[in-house]
Amino acid sequence: MAEEQNTSGSEDTFISHLIELRSRVVKASAAVIIVFLCLMPWAAHIFDLLANPMIHALPAGSKMIATGVITPFLIPVKVTMLVAVLVALPWVLYQLWAFVAPGLYAHEKKLIAPLVISSSMLFIAGVAFCYFFVFGVVFPFINNFAPKSVSVAPDIDSYVDFVLTMFFAFGVTFEVPVIVIVLVRMGIVPLEKLKQIRPYVVVGAFVIAAVVTPPDIMSQLLLAVPLVLLYEVGLFIAPIFVRATRVPDAPEEEPVESVDEGIR
């Protein structure tokens, strides 16, 4: 009888977690959809903003082209959806935190909350660095090599695919300090070992840059150098983070309450 009650209790708990997860996913998705619908009237302007670095690098009077029949509609919509996800990201992360918070202890909250916040900010910083600095250097550098007999008019579909690839590459690159911190904090790789492999990290950074960026030395340097510098930042911050999130000596510790319950 006791075993049946335990099994029933476990099933109820599992179902309640699924219901809670569904609720959080619905709330997060609803926020993205609402932001997307609000931004849709300005979809063309949002794409123009994304295209500005390329437009400024093209010869005077040149424009980008669309070779597909519905491409002029689909590409701005695609870009607007991605912007909506970025705008709604704080609310999406809040829903994620509200779901996992009830099962966390205080020292675990100190570990996860800074990582979630910092990783989000670093990813956005990487995208911003790519848009405001890298594109302003790479696009003129590449277009200056175009022969005079060639009319430079990039296709918007190819352009968006390239831009998103670069955004992802630089966003992930800016996550290197978080990766280093997690490796050290979880005891996966000792800090001294990470310091010893610096030469391999430098080589690996240039290899990665050569794979994910255009085949020009400028864009490779603009990705590889920040990657190496951010690796050093991670090595510097990791010991500080480990000390700040050390498990307390207290024998018992109550899990933190739900975020929504705390608000109520």
C-alpha positions as CSV (number, residue, x, y, z in Angstrom):
1,M,0.0,0.0,0.0
2,A,2.8,2.4,0.9
3,E,4.6,1.6,-2.4
4,E,1.4,2.4,-4.3
5,Q,1.0,5.7,-2.5
6,N,4.6,6.6,-3.2
7,T,4.2,5.8,-6.9
8,S,1.0,7.8,-7.1
9,G,2.7,10.7,-5.4
10,S,5.6,10.6,-7.8
11,E,3.2,10.5,-10.8
12,D,1.3,13.5,-9.4
13,T,4.5,15.4,-8.9
14,F,5.7,14.6,-12.4
15,I,2.4,15.7,-13.9
16,S,2.4,18.9,-11.9
17,H,5.9,19.7,-13.2
18,L,4.7,19.1,-16.8
19,I,1.7,21.4,-16.3
20,E,4.0,24.0,-14.8
21,L,6.5,23.6,-17.7
22,R,3.6,24.0,-20.2
23,S,2.4,27.1,-18.5
24,R,5.9,28.7,-18.6
25,V,6.4,27.7,-22.3
26,V,3.0,29.2,-23.2
27,K,3.8,32.5,-21.4
28,A,7.2,32.8,-23.0
29,S,5.8,32.0,-26.5
30,A,3.0,34.4,-26.1
31,A,5.4,37.2,-25.2
32,V,7.5,36.5,-28.4
33,I,4.3,36.4,-30.6
34,I,3.0,39.7,-29.0
35,V,6.3,41.5,-29.6
36,F,6.4,40.1,-33.1
37,L,2.9,41.3,-34.0
38,C,3.7,44.7,-32.6
39,L,6.9,44.9,-34.7
40,M,5.4,43.6,-37.9
41,P,4.3,47.1,-39.2
42,W,8.0,48.1,-39.1
43,A,9.4,44.9,-40.6
44,A,10.8,46.7,-43.6
45,H,12.5,49.3,-41.5
46,I,13.9,46.6,-39.3
47,F,15.5,44.9,-42.3
48,D,16.8,48.3,-43.5
49,L,18.5,48.7,-40.2
50,L,20.1,45.3,-40.5
51,A,21.2,46.1,-44.0
52,N,22.8,49.4,-43.2
53,P,26.4,48.1,-42.8
54,M,26.3,46.6,-46.2
55,I,24.5,49.5,-47.9
56,H,27.1,51.9,-46.6
57,A,29.9,49.7,-48.0
58,L,28.3,49.4,-51.5
59,P,29.1,51.9,-54.3
60,A,27.0,55.0,-54.3
61,G,23.5,54.3,-55.7
62,S,23.8,50.5,-55.4
63,K,21.2,48.4,-53.6
64,M,20.7,44.8,-52.5
65,I,18.5,42.6,-54.7
66,A,15.8,39.9,-54.1
67,T,15.8,37.0,-56.5
68,G,12.9,35.1,-55.1
69,V,9.2,35.9,-55.8
70,I,8.2,36.1,-52.1
71,T,11.7,36.9,-50.7
72,P,11.0,40.6,-50.2
73,F,8.2,39.6,-47.8
74,L,9.7,36.5,-46.1
75,I,13.1,37.9,-45.3
76,P,11.9,41.0,-43.4
77,V,9.4,38.8,-41.5
78,K,12.2,36.3,-40.6
79,V,14.4,39.2,-39.3
80,T,11.5,40.7,-37.3
81,M,10.8,37.4,-35.6
82,L,14.5,37.1,-34.5
83,V,14.3,40.7,-33.2
84,A,11.1,39.8,-31.3
85,V,12.9,36.9,-29.7
86,L,15.7,39.2,-28.5
87,V,13.3,41.8,-27.2
88,A,11.3,39.2,-25.3
89,L,14.4,37.4,-24.0
90,P,14.3,38.9,-20.5
91,W,10.7,37.6,-20.1
92,V,11.6,34.2,-21.5
93,L,14.6,33.9,-19.1
94,Y,12.3,34.9,-16.2
95,Q,9.9,32.1,-17.1
96,L,12.8,29.7,-17.2
97,W,14.0,30.9,-13.8
98,A,10.5,30.7,-12.3
99,F,10.3,27.1,-13.4
100,V,13.6,25.9,-11.9
101,A,13.8,28.3,-8.9
102,P,11.6,26.2,-6.5
103,G,14.0,23.3,-6.6
104,L,17.2,25.3,-6.0
105,Y,19.1,26.0,-2.8
106,A,20.4,29.4,-2.0
107,H,24.0,28.6,-3.0
108,E,22.7,27.0,-6.2
109,K,20.7,30.2,-6.9
110,K,24.0,32.1,-6.5
111,L,25.6,29.9,-9.1
112,I,22.9,29.7,-11.8
113,A,21.4,33.3,-11.7
114,P,24.6,35.1,-12.5
115,L,25.5,32.6,-15.3
116,V,22.1,33.0,-17.0
117,I,22.2,36.8,-16.8
118,S,25.8,37.1,-17.8
119,S,25.6,34.6,-20.7
120,S,22.6,36.5,-22.1
121,M,24.3,39.9,-21.8
122,L,27.5,38.5,-23.3
123,F,25.7,37.0,-26.3
124,I,24.0,40.3,-27.0
125,A,27.3,42.1,-26.6
126,G,28.8,39.7,-29.2
127,V,26.0,40.5,-31.6
128,A,26.4,44.2,-31.0
129,F,30.2,44.0,-31.5
130,C,29.7,42.2,-34.8
131,Y,27.1,44.7,-36.1
132,F,28.6,48.0,-35.0
133,F,32.3,47.2,-35.5
134,V,33.0,44.0,-37.5
135,F,30.6,44.7,-40.3
136,G,31.8,48.3,-40.6
137,V,35.4,46.9,-41.2
138,V,34.7,43.7,-43.1
139,F,32.1,44.8,-45.7
140,P,34.2,47.8,-47.1
141,F,37.3,45.6,-47.0
142,I,35.6,42.9,-49.1
143,N,33.8,45.2,-51.5
144,N,37.0,47.1,-52.3
145,F,38.3,43.9,-53.9
146,A,35.4,43.8,-56.4
147,P,36.6,44.3,-60.0
148,K,35.4,47.4,-61.7
149,S,33.6,45.3,-64.3
150,V,31.4,43.7,-61.6
151,S,28.2,45.3,-60.2
152,V,28.1,44.5,-56.5
153,A,24.5,43.8,-55.5
154,P,24.2,41.2,-52.8
155,D,21.0,39.0,-52.6
156,I,19.1,39.7,-49.4
157,D,18.5,36.0,-48.7
158,S,22.2,35.3,-48.8
159,Y,23.0,38.4,-46.9
160,V,20.7,37.5,-44.0
161,D,22.1,34.0,-43.8
162,F,25.6,35.4,-43.7
163,V,24.7,38.0,-41.0
164,L,23.0,35.4,-38.8
165,T,26.0,33.1,-39.1
166,M,28.3,35.9,-38.0
167,F,26.0,37.0,-35.2
168,F,25.9,33.4,-33.9
169,A,29.7,33.0,-34.2
170,F,30.4,36.2,-32.3
171,G,27.6,35.6,-29.8
172,V,29.1,32.2,-28.9
173,T,32.6,33.6,-28.9
174,F,31.6,36.1,-26.2
175,E,30.3,33.2,-24.1
176,V,33.9,31.9,-23.6
177,P,34.3,33.5,-20.1
178,V,31.1,31.7,-19.0
179,I,32.4,28.4,-20.4
180,V,35.7,28.8,-18.6
181,I,33.9,29.6,-15.3
182,V,31.6,26.6,-15.6
183,L,34.5,24.2,-16.3
184,V,36.4,25.5,-13.3
185,R,33.4,25.7,-11.0
186,M,32.1,22.2,-11.7
187,G,35.6,20.8,-11.3
188,I,35.6,19.5,-14.9
189,V,39.0,21.1,-15.7
190,P,41.3,22.6,-13.1
191,L,42.2,26.3,-13.5
192,E,45.9,25.5,-13.7
193,K,45.3,23.1,-16.6
194,L,43.4,25.8,-18.5
195,K,46.3,28.2,-18.0
196,Q,48.7,25.6,-19.3
197,I,46.8,25.1,-22.6
198,R,46.9,28.8,-23.6
199,P,49.0,28.2,-26.7
200,Y,46.5,25.6,-27.9
201,V,43.6,28.0,-27.3
202,V,45.3,30.6,-29.4
203,V,45.8,28.2,-32.3
204,G,42.2,26.9,-31.9
205,A,40.9,30.4,-31.9
206,F,42.4,31.1,-35.3
207,V,41.3,27.8,-36.7
208,I,37.7,28.4,-35.6
209,A,37.8,32.0,-37.0
210,A,39.1,30.6,-40.3
211,V,36.1,28.2,-40.5
212,V,33.2,30.4,-39.5
213,T,34.2,33.8,-41.0
214,P,34.7,34.9,-44.6
215,P,38.1,33.9,-46.2
216,D,39.8,37.2,-45.4
217,I,42.4,37.9,-42.7
218,M,40.5,40.9,-41.3
219,S,37.4,39.1,-40.2
220,Q,39.4,36.2,-38.9
221,L,41.5,38.5,-36.7
222,L,38.3,40.3,-35.5
223,L,37.0,37.0,-34.2
224,A,40.1,35.2,-33.1
225,V,41.6,38.1,-31.0
226,P,38.4,38.7,-28.9
227,L,38.1,34.9,-28.4
228,V,41.7,34.8,-26.9
229,L,41.1,37.9,-24.8
230,L,37.8,36.6,-23.5
231,Y,39.5,33.3,-22.6
232,E,41.9,35.3,-20.4
233,V,39.0,37.2,-18.8
234,G,37.4,33.8,-17.9
235,L,40.6,32.7,-16.3
236,F,40.7,35.8,-14.2
237,I,37.1,35.7,-13.1
238,A,36.8,32.0,-12.5
239,P,38.5,31.9,-9.1
240,I,36.4,34.9,-7.9
241,F,33.2,33.2,-9.0
242,V,34.2,29.9,-7.3
243,R,34.8,31.7,-4.0
244,A,31.5,33.7,-4.3
245,T,29.4,30.6,-4.9
246,R,31.0,28.2,-2.5
247,V,28.6,25.9,-0.7
248,P,28.0,27.2,2.8
249,D,29.0,25.1,5.9
250,A,25.4,25.0,7.3
251,P,24.2,21.4,7.5
252,E,20.7,22.2,6.2
253,E,19.5,24.7,3.7
254,E,15.9,25.2,2.5
255,P,15.2,25.6,-1.2
256,V,14.4,29.1,-2.3
257,E,10.7,29.8,-3.0
258,S,9.2,30.2,-6.4
259,V,9.7,33.5,-8.0
260,D,6.0,34.0,-8.6
261,E,5.3,33.1,-4.9
262,G,7.8,35.6,-3.8
263,I,6.0,38.3,-5.8
264,R,2.7,37.3,-4.4
